[in-house]
Amino acid sequence: MARHAPTHPPLQPLRQARKLRRMHAALDLLRTLAREQALVASAASVIGWDQETYLPDAAHGWRAEQLAWLSEKAHQLATSSRWSDALTAAENEGSAPALTAAMRREHDRATKLPGELIAREAQAASLGKQAWAAARKNSDFNTFAPHLESLLHIAREKAERWGYPHEPYDALLDGYERDTRASDIATLFDSLRPRLRELAATAVERSATRRAQLPAGPYPIAAQQALNAEIAAALGFDFQAGRIDTTAHPFCTTLGPRDIRLTTRYDETDFTSSLFGVMHEAGHGLYEQGLPTSEFGLPSGQAASLGIHESQSRLWENHIGRSRPFWEKWLPKAAQHFPQLRTIELDDFLSAIHRAEFSPVRVEADEATYDLHILLRFDIERLLVAGELAVKDVPAAWNDRFRDLFGFLPPDDARGCLQDIHWSMGGLGYFPTYTLGNLNAAQLFAAANQIPEIATATAHADYAPLLGWLRENIHTRTALTSPADLIQAATGRAPSPDDHLHHLAQRYTA
Amino acid sequence: MARHAPTHPPLQPLRQARKLRRMHAALDLLRTLAREQALVASAASVIGWDQETYLPDAAHGWRAEQLAWLSEKAHQLATSSRWSDALTAAENEGSAPALTAAMRREHDRATKLPGELIAREAQAASLGKQAWAAARKNSDFNTFAPHLESLLHIAREKAERWGYPHEPYDALLDGYERDTRASDIATLFDSLRPRLRELAATAVERSATRRAQLPAGPYPIAAQQALNAEIAAALGFDFQAGRIDTTAHPFCTTLGPRDIRLTTRYDETDFTSSLFGVMHEAGHGLYEQGLPTSEFGLPSGQAASLGIHESQSRLWENHIGRSRPFWEKWLPKAAQHFPQLRTIELDDFLSAIHRAEFSPVRVEADEATYDLHILLRFDIERLLVAGELAVKDVPAAWNDRFRDLFGFLPPDDARGCLQDIHWSMGGLGYFPTYTLGNLNAAQLFAAANQIPEIATATAHADYAPLLGWLRENIHTRTALTSPADLIQAATGRAPSPDDHLHHLAQRYTA
């Protein structure tokens, strides 16, 4: 048949297709290379997930070697000359400028660091984590200090290699929150400090006058797991493409385009601890599940930034999970799992979960005081990176600032400057994204609620319209858009702390 | 200090050490390459384990790609010219002849298969598994037949490339049970057939006269898990270097030198189903935990063969787990978990777990009839590989042989020639190792019981001396010794079916 058919009409589109394929040949190769790199990097993620969830104690040594091999291989692939050549060729093709620009950014950052430096950092971070765990246990900053010194040295070396507009901290921050500068954060945080301080003081004072408490436990773990899964599914988390396991600290990790793993931890005296953990991580997970799966491993399949990622977790944890409409629906359901909840009034329950308190430990802090912890950390790490604060002076600097913000001294360094794991892994420049997440969450939630259909559904604890809006305005926009542009486009306004302050004032001081 | 010390005495050993290092330079490089290869292969194992235990449904596609990448990389490393050169150089050094000989065997087998063939086999096996699952579900052999045809074609092609002494089946079998030939198995199985047939018939007849049954369930899963873990630990399984999870079919897999994962499945009406699964897999796991960890990834850190591996699982499952002394100790303990066991007599309990029955499905078969299933499969697959049986004639050939052995016809192909997964993954030549495992288990257990200290301890359900003997005589001997030599050295006799037949006769017909 085909041999007798007229040749011209079919050939025309065929030629076009060939031309199109030629036009995209470099981009196609680049996508193929990125897919391979994503396979290796995500294999490392599987192995890292297992390390936190199920790894037997004696297996850590071998596991570290497996992870190091896979991480090095993933880095090699992303910095190879094949990758570099394909990227340059794809840029010249010009068919996907936003994608190639984002890949250029990532590639340049990756290739500016020699393998030797990456290995040295991995080594220092591994030793640093161990030393930090022991130092925190004994509340002994001195044993951690030399490790922080090394990690700081490496962070500065990375910043110098990457380059920066004003100060080395900019280069570190840029890896977590692109196009954001330390001076912008400082200006923002300086303006927030007095308002947050006052708001927190009022919230804590009010909280002290109410004595609302959750009914006593036990809240059996199996019942917590059942309720958590029910709620995560009700938010829209797809258990066909994800699951929840148990770890020492809650997290969310992506093992493949349709494989998003959440974790939480359980407290038998307080079911809200694991639940808010799950809602927070499910917020991250919904973002990951909403990214375009066909673009996995490319900036066009990646989250925009940590500050945007954190906005999703905070939105679901705080704006939904701690709201009255949510508990109007879910308190009766929770009481089916936990009979002791049958008699508590909704108002008392909300008072209990809205307790505000000045406490030394960030991960146990409530919404009203949380950002103060971040302001403190940003100050310290910015000075450290700039070389304006010596490592040995960290405990004193921490305690001084803490007393100014919270009105008392941390009981010890374990609950002071040693409490967080971040610095021990070289994660300098990460902390500000938590508060950016809070601000973004409030701004996005306020904007979504301007849409009557969403506001009505959310007021009835139906979250499909809200999730749909987030999918459209945040999730599918990916890392091809900068965080600030994303917020501007989604909310019609530049990023601002107003909605967050308004939200805190409403919930904690109204 | 050091500069003033006399130079000669320290230099002498230093020179020797240097010379020694030079002498082993190639072996050291080979060990380094093997370690890297083991890192990659074991990373694939982690990912494969997760696939069977916790992978969300929608994630299978990406997971298959991750696995394919890691498997291909592991194959590339083991067949690289660096590896080949290092192996040749290490052979020339001559410092570890048994190790290099074993590595040469493996390397030659690996390099004889082109990557294209391996990829084609992986593809055919993946499609074959899917087609088999559907065919078994519908009991429709015709839809599986073309896949079996392809897999058989590939198996023959592999055999031709590997070469063989008499028939292509030898080359396939050699990959599972080295230095063993199809004709040896045929001679052995021919001699076993009438004796096993008679023994099974007597056992089934006797069993029918007793009506002993386990008390009715439910046996809650959490209680089964607690008892299984207690028993696995009592056998010597080290939970610091391993764990137990839940899967559709029990298995044991090694994710690293100190990371051995067992799985089982649960039946709430019969706690012995998960328990014997755990004891079987713990037998494999004890072997893996007993291998020298420093040699991980080398033949000097690997199990000797599948027939030896299976001897360990069968020994702990059948010779220990179905024995009177074991239940003298553990029935009262099991009754603490399951109150319905408090009133059953030990004799009745033993009768219940020693029930013999002619049934169509191998994985549900008891000890007395199990080997008949293997004899049948060996016959069929040997004829298939030799080209003396056409794929389309498999159901008829199966049913004829089954009726001769079992006295009735399988109810359908799903419970006949379609019941096992092995052929659908290209696993031709694997089945005989199950019966070799049974024979080896009985011979090893009989030999160990010749030692009074072991016999006495085992009679009191104290298994430390028995495990110690297995560690010394089997586990630490590794793949540097051939299966037959291992059995000869451990028991003082060539491999023989006598102890197995004696054991079955004692337990089922005495």
Interface residues (C-beta under 8 A of the other chain):
Chain A: E36 L39 V40 S42 A43 V46 I47 D50 Y54 L55 P56 D57 A58 A59 G61 W62 R63 E65 Q66 W69 L70 D238 F239 Q240 A241 G242 R243 D245 L255 G256 P257 R258 D259 F296
Chain B: E36 L39 V40 S42 A43 V46 I47 D50 Y54 L55 P56 D57 A58 A59 G61 W62 R63 E65 Q66 W69 L70 D238 F239 Q240 A241 G242 R243 D245 L255 G256 P257 R258 D259 F296
